Amino acid sequence: MGTVLSLGSTLLLGLMAGFFATYSFNVNYAMLEVNGEMYATVQSLFNQNVRHAGFFLCFFGAGALPLLTAVYWFTKRERISGWAWLVIALAYILGIIVFTRFINLPLNYYTESWNPMALPGDWEAIRASWNDANLFRAVLSIGLFAVALIIRELWKPKTP
């Protein structure tokens, strides 16, 4: 059971790292090449179309499943694995979920309120802020995925 939980947690962390990285290292660069009207339209579409069950399952699951994995390892008295997964879970919950709630989502809602034909004067600064915030999520999620891979390799609990 612990192996399945650890593997599932690692996979979800990897999926989210890939999601944020793809956006930061590909989509955001492409969006820098379009005019304000196109940016406002496409960014709003991205924001609206990411709201579906599959995304929410991965986004929140990448915080919840490592937390469940930590609890499992603690119940098996595998403290190193338990603490490692707890740190990953808390870092993801605070650094990705809570950060998104207070930084990215307000920027998303502001962007979605724009009239593409009459952009606010700060639209480029908002785009830069959103890109910076997503880059933070990309770097953190890649780091957490890497730590999960290392944990799975270095600390192989006695209980499978």
N, C-alpha and C positions, 0 to 999 in steps of 0.2 A: 504493500500500500504506500509506504513512504517513497519508494522509487517512482511510482506512478505520479504521486503528488509533486515530487521534485521535478520530474520530467515535464509534467503539465505546466508547472510554474515557470520553468525555464523557457518552454515554448511560447507561452503568453508574453513573457518579457521580451523574447526575441521578435515576436510579431509587432509589438508596440515600438520596439527600437527601430525596426524596419519602416514602420509607418511614419514615425517622426523624422527619421533620417531621410526617407524618400522626399518628404515634403521640404525639409530644410535644404537638402543638397541638390534637388532637381526642380521641384515645383516653384519654390520661392525665387530661384534664379530666373526661371522663365517668366514669372510674374513681374520681375523688375523690368522686363523688356516691353511690356504692354502699357498703353496709355491709361490714364486715370479712369476713364469710363469703362474700359474693358476690365481693369483690375477690380473695380467696385462690383461689376456684374459677376465675374467669375469667382471672386473670393466669397461673395454672398452665396453663390451656388454650392461651392465647396462646403461652406459652413452648414448650409441647410441639408445637403445630401449625405453628410457624415452621421447624421442623427438617425441611426437604425439599430436594430437589435444586435446584429453581428458586431458592429463597432462597440456598442456599449458592453457587450459580453467580454470582448477582449480588453477594452480600456479599464473597466472596473475589475474584471477577473484577474488582470495582472497585478492588482493590489491585494485582492481577496484570497486568491489561491496560494500565494507565498505565505500569507498570514496563517491560513489553514495548515500549510506544510510545516510552518514553525510550531504550531500547536501540536501537530502530530509527533514531531521529533522530540518535543519536550515531554510528551506523555510516554515516549519510549526511552526516556532518560538519555537521549542523545543531545547533550547540551550544546556542543559546538555547532551541530547542524541546526538546532533550534534557534540559537542566537543569530547565526548567519542568516537564516531565512527571515527572522523577525526584523533584522536590520534592513534587509532588502525590501520587505513589505512596507515598513514605516517610511523608508526613503522614497518608495514609489508613491505611497499614499500622500505623503506631504509634498514631495517634489514634483509629482506629476498631477495627481487628482486635485489636491487643494490648490496648487499653483495654477492649474488650468481654470479652476472655478473663479479665482480672484484676479487673474491676469488675462488669459486668453479669451475666456467667455465674454467679459465686458467689451474687449476689443472686437470680438465677433459681432456682438449685438450692435455696437456702434457702426461697424462697417455695413451691416445689413440694413441699417436705417438710412443709409445714404441714397440720394437720388443720383444715379450715375451721370445724369446730364448737368447736375449742379453740385459738384463735390465740395466738401468743406475745405477750407484752406490748409488744414493740417493732415490731409489724407496721406501724403507721403511719409510724414512722421509716424502716423498710425501704422502704416504698412511696415516701416522699419521696426517699430516697437513689437509688432506681432511677429515679425521674422526673428527678432532677437529672442523673444520669449519661446518660440518654437525651437530655436537652436538650443536653448537651455534644456528643453524637454528631450531633444534628440540626444544630446551629449549625456545627460543623466540616464536616460533609458538604455543607451548603448553600454554605459558603465555598469548598470545594474545587471544587464544581460551577461556581460563579461564576468562579473562576480559570481552570478549563478552558475555559469559554466565551470568556473574555477572551483567553486564549492562542490559541485557534483564530481569533479575529478579528484580533488585533494582530500575531502572529508567524506569518505564512504562509510556511512554508519554501519554498525554491526547488524542492525535490524533492517531487513529489506523492505 
